[in-house]
Amino acid sequence: MRTVILAALLLFAGCSSGLVYKPAPAEKLDPAKTARLTGEVRPWGLYFTAVTQADGESVRVIVLSEIGLKLLDFSAAPDGAEVYYKFDKLPNAAAGAFIRFARHELRTPCPAKTLSFTDRRTRAQFEAAAQGGTQCR
């Protein structure tokens, strides 16, 4: 009986991660309208490359590890976020911090050349350099 209760609790605990996954949009990112970021997130020591495309209201972000492993794919808008993919080993706190970083720093098609952001919830510190596409020239 204890085993059944423990298994049920573990199952429900896994379902309460707070991230809701949606199917990824069918349209692809336009390379001419994207910006590329390279940076680091402390305290996780995570080096990342991100490809972003903003349309004024929302921003689509695909985050890759330094070796090219897809970590996170999401769209963030002022009223919410849609997560399309999250790598299993990426902590939910890190995914939430990336979403807040995108809402705060990446809402424009041409982000600043150097970005610095501290997430108040997790105290994660983002340091990144951005390179814009042809729309930023």
C-alpha positions in Angstrom: 0.0 0.0 0.0 2.8 2.4 0.8 4.4 1.7 -2.5 1.3 2.6 -4.4 0.9 5.8 -2.5 4.5 6.7 -3.0 4.3 6.0 -6.7 1.2 8.1 -7.0 2.8 11.0 -5.2 5.9 10.8 -7.4 3.7 10.8 -10.5 1.8 13.9 -9.4 4.9 15.7 -8.3 6.4 15.3 -11.8 3.2 16.7 -13.3 3.4 19.9 -11.2 6.5 21.3 -12.8 4.8 24.6 -13.7 5.8 24.5 -17.3 3.1 23.9 -19.9 4.3 22.5 -23.2 2.7 23.6 -26.5 3.4 22.4 -30.0 6.0 24.5 -31.8 4.8 26.9 -34.4 4.9 25.7 -38.0 6.6 28.8 -39.3 10.4 28.8 -39.2 12.7 31.5 -38.0 13.8 33.9 -40.7 17.6 34.1 -40.6 17.5 37.8 -41.8 15.3 38.8 -38.8 17.0 36.9 -36.0 19.6 38.0 -33.5 22.3 35.7 -32.0 23.4 35.8 -28.4 26.3 34.1 -26.7 26.6 34.3 -23.0 26.8 32.7 -19.5 24.3 32.2 -16.7 25.6 32.1 -13.2 25.3 30.4 -10.7 24.7 27.4 -13.0 27.8 28.1 -15.0 25.8 27.5 -18.2 27.4 28.8 -21.4 24.7 29.3 -24.1 24.0 30.4 -27.6 20.5 31.7 -28.3 18.7 32.6 -31.5 15.9 35.1 -31.1 13.3 36.6 -33.3 11.1 39.4 -31.9 8.0 40.8 -33.6 7.2 43.7 -31.2 4.7 41.8 -29.1 6.5 38.5 -28.4 9.9 37.0 -28.8 10.8 33.5 -29.9 13.9 32.1 -28.3 15.9 28.9 -29.0 18.6 28.2 -26.5 21.5 25.9 -27.3 24.3 24.7 -25.0 28.0 25.5 -25.9 28.2 22.1 -27.7 25.0 22.7 -29.7 22.5 20.7 -27.6 19.0 22.2 -27.7 18.1 23.2 -24.2 15.0 25.4 -24.5 12.6 26.6 -27.1 9.9 29.1 -26.1 8.0 32.3 -27.0 7.6 35.0 -24.4 5.1 37.9 -24.4 4.3 40.4 -21.6 1.2 38.4 -20.7 2.7 34.9 -20.6 5.0 32.4 -22.2 4.7 29.2 -24.3 7.3 26.5 -23.9 7.8 24.2 -26.9 10.7 22.2 -25.6 12.8 21.9 -22.5 15.8 19.6 -22.1 15.1 17.2 -19.2 18.3 18.0 -17.3 17.7 21.8 -17.5 16.3 22.9 -14.1 12.8 24.4 -14.2 14.2 27.4 -12.3 16.7 28.0 -15.1 14.0 27.8 -17.8 11.9 30.3 -15.8 14.9 32.6 -15.5 15.5 32.4 -19.3 11.9 33.4 -19.9 12.1 36.4 -17.6 15.4 37.4 -19.3 13.7 37.2 -22.7 10.8 39.3 -21.5 13.1 42.0 -20.0 15.9 42.2 -22.5 14.9 40.6 -25.9 11.6 42.2 -26.8 13.1 44.3 -29.6 14.3 42.9 -33.0 17.7 44.5 -32.3 18.8 43.8 -28.7 21.7 45.8 -27.2 25.2 44.6 -28.1 25.9 43.6 -24.4 23.2 42.4 -22.1 23.3 42.1 -18.4 20.3 40.9 -16.4 19.8 39.5 -12.8 16.7 37.5 -12.2 15.2 38.4 -8.9 13.6 35.1 -8.2 16.6 32.8 -8.8 19.4 35.4 -8.5 20.7 34.1 -11.8 23.0 36.5 -13.6 22.9 36.7 -17.3 25.8 38.2 -19.2 25.5 38.0 -23.0 26.7 39.6 -26.3 24.3 40.0 -29.1 24.8 40.1 -32.9 21.8 41.3 -35.0 20.7 40.1 -38.4 20.2 42.3 -41.4 17.4 44.2 -39.7 19.9 45.7 -37.3 22.2 47.2 -39.8 
